[in-house]
């Protein structure tokens, strides 16, 4: 009787895992439209794990982001917010978050804000990134970006502000995008 219960528990666990991976694989296909994928994760039970699951989607689409372990906290059309937690592996020799990690974080937050405005007929590519660093980045860093261009086609700028826990600006990124219609 015990072996049967354990076997049933193992089979049920495997079925749940397979169902979960199938669900995630189907949602990962929607990453062309990041806002649609974000909204699809707004189901009753899944909603609590949405930042974690969505970060896996982002890491799947952009493996370079995997090394900083950021989380998206909100995503709306033209707006994106996320957090980056200080970790030893993204430190520089000065015992704070490395500038490249901050740049990657800012570009991802700004990129998601831009991508939520695009349709399937648009293509966008980053042509320039300008980072300004104001103070050492320590603790939990919050990034916010708003993208609201007057005209979508052409060269567009998207600004991302990175703040620390005391709401001081740590860095500011201006990412220049070339957006065209396909």
C-alpha positions in Angstrom: 0.0 0.0 0.0 2.8 2.4 0.8 4.6 1.7 -2.5 1.3 2.4 -4.4 0.9 5.8 -2.6 4.5 6.8 -3.3 4.2 5.8 -6.9 0.9 7.7 -7.3 2.6 10.8 -5.7 5.6 10.5 -8.0 3.3 10.1 -11.1 1.2 13.1 -10.0 4.3 15.2 -9.4 5.7 14.3 -12.9 2.3 15.2 -14.5 2.2 18.6 -12.7 5.8 19.3 -13.9 5.0 18.3 -17.5 1.9 20.4 -17.4 3.8 23.4 -16.0 6.6 23.1 -18.6 4.0 22.9 -21.3 2.3 26.0 -20.0 5.6 27.9 -19.8 6.6 26.8 -23.3 3.3 28.0 -24.7 3.6 31.4 -23.0 7.3 31.7 -24.1 6.0 31.8 -27.7 4.2 35.0 -27.0 7.5 36.9 -26.1 7.3 38.8 -29.4 4.6 40.7 -27.6 5.9 41.1 -24.0 2.8 42.8 -22.7 0.6 39.9 -23.9 2.8 37.4 -22.1 2.8 39.5 -19.0 -1.0 39.8 -19.0 -1.4 36.0 -19.7 0.4 35.4 -16.4 -2.3 37.3 -14.5 -4.3 34.2 -13.6 -5.3 33.7 -9.9 -2.6 31.3 -8.7 0.1 32.2 -11.3 -0.2 35.9 -10.5 1.9 35.5 -7.3 4.8 34.0 -9.2 4.4 36.3 -12.3 7.7 38.3 -11.7 9.7 35.1 -11.3 8.1 33.3 -14.3 8.3 36.3 -16.5 12.0 36.7 -15.7 12.5 33.2 -16.9 10.8 34.2 -20.2 13.1 37.2 -20.5 16.2 35.0 -19.8 15.0 32.5 -22.4 14.7 35.2 -25.0 17.8 37.1 -23.9 20.3 34.8 -22.2 22.7 37.6 -21.4 20.2 38.9 -18.8 20.4 35.6 -16.9 23.6 36.6 -15.2 22.1 39.6 -13.3 18.9 37.9 -12.1 16.6 40.9 -12.4 12.8 40.8 -11.9 10.1 42.7 -13.8 7.6 44.1 -11.3 5.2 45.9 -13.6 4.6 46.1 -17.3 2.1 48.3 -19.1 2.0 49.8 -22.6 4.9 52.2 -22.7 5.9 51.6 -19.1 8.1 49.1 -17.4 9.5 48.7 -13.8 11.9 46.1 -12.4 14.2 45.4 -9.5 17.8 44.2 -9.4 19.1 42.8 -6.1 22.7 43.3 -5.2 24.7 40.0 -5.4 28.3 39.2 -4.9 28.6 37.8 -8.5 27.7 41.2 -10.1 30.0 43.2 -7.9 32.9 45.2 -9.2 36.2 45.6 -7.3 34.7 48.6 -5.4 32.2 46.4 -3.6 29.1 47.7 -5.5 27.0 46.6 -8.5 29.1 46.6 -11.7 28.4 49.3 -14.3 27.8 46.6 -17.0 25.1 44.9 -14.8 23.4 48.3 -14.4 23.6 48.9 -18.1 22.1 45.5 -18.9 19.3 46.1 -16.4 18.5 49.5 -17.8 18.5 48.4 -21.4 16.2 45.5 -20.6 13.7 47.7 -18.7 13.8 50.3 -21.4 13.6 47.7 -24.1 10.4 46.2 -22.6 8.8 49.6 -22.4 9.6 50.2 -26.1 8.5 46.7 -27.2 5.1 47.1 -25.6 4.4 50.0 -28.0 5.4 48.1 -31.2 3.1 46.0 -33.4 4.0 42.9 -35.2 4.8 45.1 -38.3 7.5 47.0 -36.5 11.2 46.1 -36.0 13.5 47.9 -33.5 17.2 47.7 -32.8 19.4 49.5 -30.3 21.8 51.9 -32.0 23.3 53.7 -29.0 23.3 53.5 -25.2 24.4 56.4 -23.0 24.8 55.7 -19.3 25.4 58.3 -16.6 26.4 57.0 -13.1 25.7 59.2 -10.1 26.6 57.1 -7.1 27.6 53.5 -6.1 24.8 51.1 -6.6 24.2 49.0 -3.5 21.2 47.1 -2.2 18.0 46.8 -4.1 18.0 48.8 -7.3 14.7 49.8 -8.9 14.5 50.7 -12.6 11.6 52.5 -14.3 11.2 53.5 -17.9 8.5 55.3 -19.8 8.3 55.4 -23.6 5.7 57.6 -25.2 6.9 58.9 -28.6 4.9 61.3 -30.8 5.7 59.2 -33.8 6.8 55.6 -33.6 8.9 55.2 -36.8 12.5 56.5 -36.9 15.1 57.2 -34.3 13.6 57.2 -30.8 15.1 57.6 -27.3 14.0 55.8 -24.2 15.2 56.9 -20.8 15.5 54.5 -17.8 16.1 55.8 -14.3 17.8 53.5 -11.7 17.2 54.3 -8.0 18.4 52.7 -4.8 16.4 51.9 -1.7 16.6 55.5 -0.4 15.2 56.8 -3.8 18.5 58.4 -4.8 19.2 58.2 -8.5 22.1 55.8 -9.0 22.2 55.9 -12.8 20.3 57.1 -15.8 20.4 55.3 -19.2 19.3 56.8 -22.5 18.9 54.1 -25.1 18.5 55.1 -28.8 16.3 52.8 -30.9 15.9 52.7 -34.6 12.3 51.6 -35.2 11.1 50.8 -38.7 8.0 49.2 -40.3 8.6 45.9 -41.9 
